[in-house]
Amino acid sequence: MRKLIFTLMILGISASYYAQNERRIDRWNRWDRDPTLAVGIQIADPRGEFDQNYDGVLAGIAGTFSVPMGNSPFEWGIGFAWNSMGADNEDVSVIAGEDIDGDLVYEEGTMRITSNNYRYQMLGRFRPFNGRIQPYGDLIGGLERFTTSSDIKVDNAGHSEVIESNTAHRDFGITFGWAAGMRIRVNQHLFIDARFENLEGGIASYVDKETITINPDNNALEFDMRESRTDKYTFQVGIAVHF
């Protein structure tokens, strides 16, 4: 009788383990579609007129959030990207006030100058497979923004303080194109994600970073402008998380 009970217990444990393992395998390979957040490091390579007017590459971060259309391979979502177009720090003199004789008192500060490209996009995605390897393609459209701004930072009583900030230039343009990507599953929710974008940009104005100077009389920026189409390729690698 004891042997029979022991045998039944072993069979029960084995059946339970097998069922759980089958559920785990089925959950790994199921075709349920989940919302996805992807973020990564991005490099943008200007092309065409943009390449002729801007010397260098843009680097930053980008991300997308996509939601499946039911259990179909189609998704919709939004995207955001920030790419730096250059930054510089310059030593400046800042008026700190007046002394007892009424003369101006200056202190040393640092002017930080940054130029950036921001993109805000809508996307439609086709992701046919939902297993370990997931290729996908996107259609993209939206707006991009070019800005050049500055701020002045001074050291005051052992800590840094920004005493003045200014946006020297801002302009908007359109952007649209397509993307191709690949995801490789690490576990049930986490993926390695790599993507390439071919983006067409409308005409926009932006600061020629090689011409930026500081007027010493009032610490104002002086620069030349460029205007062109803003076509670019982007290359991105990062992670994606399924919820």
C-alpha positions as CSV (number, residue, x, y, z in Angstrom):
1,M,0.0,0.0,0.0
2,R,2.9,2.4,0.9
3,K,4.5,1.6,-2.5
4,L,1.3,2.4,-4.3
5,I,0.8,5.7,-2.5
6,F,4.5,6.6,-3.1
7,T,4.1,5.7,-6.8
8,L,1.0,7.8,-7.1
9,M,2.7,10.8,-5.4
10,I,5.6,10.6,-7.9
11,L,3.2,10.4,-10.8
12,G,1.3,13.4,-9.5
13,I,4.4,15.5,-9.0
14,S,5.7,14.5,-12.4
15,A,2.3,15.4,-14.1
16,S,2.2,18.7,-12.3
17,Y,5.8,19.6,-13.3
18,Y,5.0,18.6,-16.9
19,A,1.9,20.7,-17.1
20,Q,3.6,23.7,-15.6
21,N,6.5,23.3,-18.1
22,E,4.1,23.0,-21.0
23,R,2.3,26.2,-19.8
24,R,5.7,27.9,-19.6
25,I,6.7,26.8,-23.1
26,D,3.3,27.8,-24.5
27,R,3.5,31.2,-22.8
28,W,7.0,31.7,-24.4
29,N,5.7,30.9,-27.9
30,R,2.2,32.2,-27.7
31,W,1.0,34.8,-30.3
32,D,-0.6,37.2,-27.8
33,R,0.4,40.7,-28.7
34,D,1.6,43.1,-26.0
35,P,2.4,46.9,-25.8
36,T,6.1,47.5,-26.2
37,L,8.4,50.3,-25.0
38,A,11.8,50.5,-26.8
39,V,14.7,52.8,-25.9
40,G,18.2,53.1,-27.3
41,I,21.3,55.0,-28.2
42,Q,20.9,56.6,-31.7
43,I,23.3,58.2,-34.2
44,A,21.9,60.2,-37.1
45,D,23.9,60.7,-40.3
46,P,22.8,63.7,-42.4
47,R,22.5,63.2,-46.2
48,G,21.8,65.4,-49.2
49,E,21.5,69.1,-48.5
50,F,21.7,68.5,-44.8
51,D,25.1,66.7,-45.2
52,Q,26.4,69.6,-47.3
53,N,25.4,72.2,-44.7
54,Y,26.1,70.4,-41.4
55,D,29.5,68.8,-40.7
56,G,29.4,65.8,-38.5
57,V,26.9,63.3,-37.1
58,L,24.1,63.8,-34.6
59,A,24.0,61.6,-31.5
60,G,21.5,61.0,-28.7
61,I,18.7,58.8,-27.5
62,A,15.4,57.7,-29.0
63,G,12.4,55.6,-28.1
64,T,9.1,54.2,-29.3
65,F,5.9,53.0,-27.6
66,S,3.7,50.7,-29.7
67,V,0.3,49.1,-29.1
68,P,-0.9,46.0,-31.1
69,M,-4.2,46.1,-33.1
70,G,-5.8,43.1,-31.4
71,N,-3.9,39.9,-32.1
72,S,-2.9,41.0,-35.6
73,P,0.7,41.7,-36.7
74,F,-0.1,45.4,-37.1
75,E,0.6,48.1,-34.4
76,W,0.4,51.8,-34.0
77,G,2.5,54.0,-31.7
78,I,4.5,57.1,-31.0
79,G,8.2,57.9,-31.2
80,F,10.6,60.5,-29.8
81,A,14.2,61.3,-30.5
82,W,16.8,63.7,-29.1
83,N,20.0,64.2,-31.1
84,S,22.7,66.6,-30.1
85,M,24.0,68.8,-32.9
86,G,27.0,70.1,-30.8
87,A,27.8,71.7,-27.5
88,D,30.5,74.0,-26.2
89,N,31.5,75.7,-22.9
90,E,33.1,79.2,-22.9
91,D,34.4,81.3,-20.0
92,V,32.6,84.6,-19.6
93,S,32.6,87.5,-17.1
94,V,29.3,88.1,-15.3
95,I,28.2,91.3,-13.5
96,A,27.8,90.4,-9.9
97,G,26.8,93.8,-8.6
98,E,28.5,97.0,-7.4
99,D,31.1,97.8,-4.8
100,I,30.8,100.6,-2.2
101,D,32.2,103.1,-4.8
102,G,29.5,102.2,-7.3
103,D,31.8,100.4,-9.6
104,L,30.7,97.2,-11.3
105,V,32.0,93.9,-9.9
106,Y,32.5,91.0,-12.2
107,E,32.8,87.3,-11.5
108,E,33.8,84.4,-13.7
109,G,31.2,82.1,-15.2
110,T,30.7,79.5,-17.8
111,M,28.4,79.8,-20.8
112,R,27.1,76.5,-22.0
113,I,25.9,76.5,-25.7
114,T,23.9,73.6,-27.0
115,S,22.2,72.8,-30.3
116,N,19.7,70.0,-30.5
117,N,17.3,68.2,-32.9
118,Y,14.1,66.8,-31.4
119,R,11.7,64.6,-33.3
120,Y,8.0,63.8,-32.4
121,Q,6.5,61.0,-34.5
122,M,3.6,58.7,-35.1
123,L,4.2,55.3,-36.5
124,G,2.5,52.3,-38.0
125,R,4.2,49.0,-37.6
126,F,4.1,45.5,-39.2
127,R,5.6,42.8,-37.0
128,P,4.7,39.4,-38.5
129,F,6.4,37.2,-35.9
130,N,6.2,37.0,-32.2
131,G,8.8,34.5,-31.2
132,R,12.5,34.6,-30.3
133,I,13.4,36.7,-33.4
134,Q,11.1,39.5,-34.5
135,P,11.8,41.6,-37.6
136,Y,9.5,44.6,-38.1
137,G,8.9,47.5,-40.4
138,D,7.6,51.0,-39.6
139,L,6.1,53.9,-41.5
140,I,6.9,57.2,-39.7
141,G,5.6,60.8,-39.9
142,G,5.8,63.8,-37.6
143,L,7.5,67.0,-36.6
144,E,11.1,67.9,-35.8
145,R,12.5,70.9,-33.9
146,F,15.9,72.6,-34.1
147,T,17.0,74.7,-31.2
148,T,20.2,76.5,-30.1
149,S,20.2,77.7,-26.5
150,S,22.6,78.9,-23.9
151,D,22.9,79.4,-20.2
152,I,25.4,80.9,-17.8
153,K,26.6,79.1,-14.8
154,V,28.6,80.6,-11.9
155,D,30.0,79.0,-8.8
156,N,28.5,80.5,-5.7
157,A,29.4,79.5,-2.2
158,G,30.6,76.1,-3.3
159,H,27.7,75.2,-5.5
160,S,26.9,75.9,-9.2
161,E,24.0,78.2,-10.1
162,V,22.5,79.0,-13.5
163,I,21.8,82.7,-13.5
164,E,20.6,83.2,-17.1
165,S,19.2,81.0,-19.9
166,N,18.2,82.0,-23.4
167,T,16.9,80.3,-26.5
168,A,18.8,81.9,-29.4
169,H,17.1,80.0,-32.2
170,R,14.1,77.7,-32.8
171,D,12.6,76.3,-35.9
172,F,10.3,73.4,-36.9
173,G,10.0,71.1,-39.9
174,I,8.3,67.9,-41.0
175,T,9.8,64.5,-41.0
176,F,8.6,61.2,-42.5
177,G,10.0,58.0,-43.8
178,W,10.4,54.3,-42.9
179,A,12.3,52.1,-40.5
180,A,13.4,48.5,-40.4
181,G,14.3,46.7,-37.2
182,M,15.0,43.4,-35.5
183,R,14.4,42.2,-32.0
184,I,16.0,39.2,-30.3
185,R,14.3,37.8,-27.2
186,V,16.3,37.6,-24.0
187,N,13.5,36.4,-21.8
188,Q,9.7,36.6,-21.8
189,H,9.6,40.4,-21.6
190,L,13.0,41.7,-22.6
191,F,14.5,42.0,-26.1
192,I,17.6,43.4,-27.7
193,D,16.4,45.9,-30.3
194,A,18.2,47.3,-33.3
195,R,16.7,49.6,-36.0
196,F,17.5,51.7,-39.0
197,E,15.5,54.7,-40.2
198,N,15.5,56.4,-43.6
199,L,14.0,59.9,-42.8
200,E,13.0,62.6,-45.3
201,G,13.0,66.1,-43.7
202,G,11.4,69.3,-44.8
203,I,13.1,72.6,-45.1
204,A,14.2,74.0,-41.7
205,S,16.7,76.6,-40.4
206,Y,19.4,75.8,-37.9
207,V,22.5,77.4,-36.5
208,D,25.9,76.9,-38.2
209,K,27.8,75.6,-35.2
210,E,31.2,76.6,-36.7
211,T,30.2,80.3,-36.7
212,I,29.0,80.7,-33.1
213,T,30.8,83.4,-31.2
214,I,30.1,85.3,-28.0
215,N,29.7,89.1,-27.9
216,P,31.9,90.1,-24.9
217,D,29.9,93.3,-24.2
218,N,26.7,91.5,-23.2
219,N,27.5,87.7,-23.4
220,A,25.1,87.3,-26.3
221,L,25.5,84.7,-29.0
222,E,26.3,85.6,-32.6
223,F,26.1,83.1,-35.4
224,D,25.2,82.4,-39.0
225,M,22.2,80.5,-40.1
226,R,21.8,77.5,-42.4
227,E,18.6,76.5,-44.2
228,S,18.1,73.2,-46.1
229,R,16.2,70.0,-46.3
230,T,17.0,67.8,-43.3
231,D,17.1,64.2,-44.7
232,K,19.0,61.7,-42.6
233,Y,19.7,58.1,-41.8
234,T,19.5,56.9,-38.2
235,F,21.1,53.9,-36.5
236,Q,19.9,52.7,-33.1
237,V,20.6,49.9,-30.7
238,G,18.9,49.4,-27.3
239,I,16.3,47.3,-25.5
240,A,12.6,46.7,-25.8
241,V,10.2,45.6,-23.1
242,H,6.9,43.9,-23.6
243,F,4.3,44.6,-20.9
